[in-house]
Structure formats: C-alpha cells, structure tokens
Amino acid sequence: MKIQVFIYLLLLISITLFAKQTSVTTLQDYSLDKYKIIYTVVALADNKHQRIVPISKMLGNGNDARNNLYWGAMYGTKTYFKKSNKWRVIKKIKNPNKYVLERIILKHKKSNTVFVADAFRGKNIKKSIIEFLSVVAGKEILSFSKNFKFKKPKLVNYIGHNGLMDFNLDKKIKLLDKGNRDVVILACKSKPYFKSILSKLKVKSALLTTGLMAPEAYTLHDIIDVWNIKKNKALIKEAAAKAYHKYQKCGIKGARRLFYYKKF
C-alpha cells in the first residue's frame, strides 16, 4: 500500500512539473479579440546621457534596469506593477534586443487586459520615443519571442524624461492605420511637446502634463484602473491627480493643474 502511494505521489509530481514546463513554451496568443493590450515604453533614467536633474548613480544608471528609478526602484514600472494585487506576471524577458534591457508582461487578474512594458536603455531615449510614437501610429508591438503574439494596443504609454526638450526627432512618424488609441505621457511638460504630434496621429484621447513631474508608476497604475473599466473616462485626469498627490504630497489642486486630458 505504501509503495502504491509513493508511486502515485511521484506520478503526481511528474505531471505537475511537466505542466509547468509546457506552460512556459505554450503560445500566448494575445492577438485574439478577447484581449485588451496596453503597451508602455519606459526610457530608463540616465545621468550621463539625458539632461535631467542628477540623481544617485544607482538610480540614474541607464544601463541598469534592476535599480533604475523608472523600472526596478520602489516606484518603478516593473516593481510597482509586479507588487500590485491587481496584476499577475506572465513573463519577463531579459535583453530582447540592443535597445531594450528588459520586457515584462502582466495580465490583469479580473479582466483580459494585458500589460506589456519595455525598459529602454537611457542612452537610447530617442529610439524609445520613436518606438512609442510608432506604436501610437499603428506599428505592431515587437514580440521578442515566438511564444507571444500581440494585437495592436488600445492604450499606449510613455514614462521617462521628455527627450523632445533636448532634441528633435530625426524620423517622421507616419500614421499606419486609423489611429484611435488612448495615450498617456508621463514626462515633464509633455503637453506642449507632444500634443500636436498626437493630433496628427489621430489618437482617441491623451493624458499629458503641463509642468515638471516625477514619472513614477503609481500614476499610470491608477490611470489604468479607471481606463480598464470602460466607464467614466473623464475621471482619468482625477485618478492621475489623486495618485500623484498621494505620493508626492503636492496638494490636490496643484496635481490637478499638472495633468491635462483631452479627447481628440
């Protein structure tokens, strides 16, 4: 009897291990209609290659995603969403290409919303902005893995330094489809630098900023909470302001002035 129980347990363990192994290699087809895709470009903070207010060497190393202010730090995109009780990590991909240090894919626990975020090297900030705007214009998200397929996102976000304050894009972004995407740009003074570009790309709506700000993940996280419900889209600006005030202690009125929301 004991031998039979032992054999049964070994068999059960083997089946479990096999299931875990095969689940990793199974195609995750997020191109299906039932899924709603969110894509986020994160330009890692970089003391050396960006004209930012200097921060610590560890937080401002644009080649170190793990400790970067906008990715692996406490309020960085990867850490904050990974710790959220509303999201489940599906996959992490290290160094998928020469521009991106890491990708993280998460799925919302109560819906079919999938969150994809790429951490671009700080020195490649121009490339990150071009990629962001290209996806806004209808470019497909790079899969980086044969095991994943994504349909075009409904919401496209940028987090990081506003590189357009320092340089002009050397590439004209062309609209590839009908547009109609929602956009969030958490960067200093994103409204005056991006609004006209987004209008040409026929976005559906945009949440932008009017002044200097800390582009940390709690703001985007709470914006998505409202956006994901499909109702009360007008409350997106208020969600951003409340989250920002909660962590920055800047005053709710000041936080409301910081964010600009427009339907195009």
N, C-alpha and C positions, 0 to 999 in steps of 0.2 A: 504493500500500500504506500509506504514512504517513498519507494522508488518511483511509483507512478506519479505521485505528487511532485517529486523532484523533476521528472521528465516534463511534466506539464508546465511547471514554472519556467524551465529552460526554454520550452517552446514559446511560451508567452513573451518572455524577454526577447527572444529572437525576432518574433513578429513585430514587437514594438520598435526595436532597433531598425528593422528593415523599413518600417513605415516612416520613421524619422529620416532615414537616408533618402528614400524615394521622394518624400515631400519636398526636399530641397531641390531636386532636379526636375520636378514636375513643372510644366509650363504654366506660368501665372499669366493668363490672358486677360489683361485689364483693358483690352480694346473692345470688350463686349459692351453693349448698350447699358447694361445694368450698373456699370461703374461710373463714378464721377471722379475725374482726375484733377488733382491740384499739383502744380509744378512750381517749385521755389528755387531761385538762383541765390546763392549766398556768396558774396565776394568777401573772402576772409580779410579781417583787419590786418594791415601791414604797415608798420612804422617806416620801413625802408622804401617802399615803392608807392605809397599813397600819401597825399598831402592831408594827413589827419593830425589832430591833436595827439601828441605822443602818449602812448600808454606803456605798460610794462612790457619788457622783452618777451615774456612768455605769452601774454595775451595778444601781442602785436606781431607775432611771428607768422607771416603769411604762408609759410611752408609747413606749418604745424597745425593741422586741423584739430587734433585732440585737445589742445589747450587754448585754441583761439577764442577770442572774445565773442565772435558771432557764430561759433559752431560747438566747440566742446566745453566751453566755460558754463557756469551755472545757468545763465540765461541765453546761452547759445541755442541755435535752432535744433541741433541734434539732441543735446542734453535735455532741453525743456520738453520737446515733444515726446522723447523716449520715456521721460518720467511721468508724463501726463496719464491720468487714469482713463482717458478717452481714446487713446491710440495704442495700437499694438504693432511692434516692429516686425516687419516681414523679411527684410533683407538689408544688409549693409555690404557695400562693395567698395573695396579699397583701391585707390589709384586706377580708376576705369579708363582714363586717358591722361595725356600730359598736362592738361589744364585743370582737371578735377582731381582733388585728393581723396574725396570720399562721396559716396551716394548713400542715402538712407531712404528706405521705402517703408511706410507705415499704412495700416488700414484702420479706419475708424471702427470702434467696437460696436456701434449701434447702427451703422449705415454702410453702404457700399462705396464710401468715399475713400480714395487712395491718395496719400500724400507722398510726393517724390521731391527730395531736396538734394541739390548738388553743391558741394563746397569747392569753389574755385580758388586756386592759388591767388594770394594777394597781388602778385605781380601781373597776373592775367586779368585784372579788373576790367580792362577794355573788352576783352574777349567775353567776360561774363555778362556785361551789359548788352553786347551784340547778341549773345545767345538768348538772353532774356527777351529782348525785343523781337528776335526772330521767331521765338515760340509764340509770343503775343500775335505776331503777324501770320501764324499758321504753320510754322515749321513743326514737324513731329519731334517728340522728345527722343533723344538718343536712348536706345535700350540698354547698352553696355553689357548685355547678357542675352544669350539665346533663350534663356528661360523666362524672359519677361517681354510682354508686348503691352504697349500703352496706346490708348486713343488720345486724340488731342485734348488738352486740358480745358476745363471751364474757367478755372481761376489760375492766374499766373502772377507770381510774386518776386520781388527783388528785395534783398536785405543786404545792407552794407554801405560803404562810403559812396557818396554821389560823385562818381567819376566825371560826369559831364561838367562839373565845376572846374575841372582841371584840363580836360581835353575834349576835342571834337571827335565824333565817330568817323572813321575813315571808310565806312561802308554804309551805303544807302539800304535801309531796310524796306523791302517790298512786301506788300500785302499778298499773301498766297491763297487766301480764301475769303469768306465773307466777314471774318473777324468775329465780333460779338462775344468777346471774352471779358471777364471781370479781371481787374488788375489792382494789385497793391504794391506800392513802392515805399518801403521804409528806409529812407535815407534823408539826409539834411536837404531841406528846400527842394523837394522833388517836384512840387507843382510848377514853378517857373521853368524848370529844365526839361520836364517830360510831358507836360500837358499837351502841347501842340503836336508832338510826335505821336502820342497815343490817339489823338483825334484823327490823324491821318491813317492810323492802323485800324480805325473803326472799332474801338473797344466798346463794350457794353457799358461799363462803369469803371471808375478809378477812385481809389483811396490814396491820396497824396499828402505831402506835408508842406507847411508854409515856412518853417523855421528850422533851427538846429535841433537835433534829436538823437537819442540813443536807439539805434535799430535792433532792439533785442526781441527775442522770440515770444514773450508773453503777449505783446500787442497783436502779432499775427495769429497766435493761438486763439485769442478771444474773438478776433475778427472772423475767423473760420467758423467758430461756434455759431455765430449769427448767420453767416453766409450759407452754411450747410443746411439750415432749417428750411430755406427757400422762402421764408416769410420775413416780413419786417426788414427788408434790405436797407431801409432808411436808417435803421438802428446800427448799421455797421460803423459809422463815424462815432457814435456814442460808445460802442463797445471798445473801440480803439482808445478813445479818450479815458474811459474808466480804467482800462488796463494800464495805460501809461501813467496815469496819476497814482494808481495803487502802488506801483514800484518806484516811480521817480519822485513822488511827493511834491509835484509841481503845482498843485491846485487844479481842480477840475475845470475851471474856466480857462485857464491857460492851456490845458490839454485839449480842450475843445477847439481853441483857436489854432492849435498846432496842426490839426487834421482837416483836410479838405476832401469832400466826397462829391462826385458828380456822375450823373447818368448821361451818357452821350446820345 
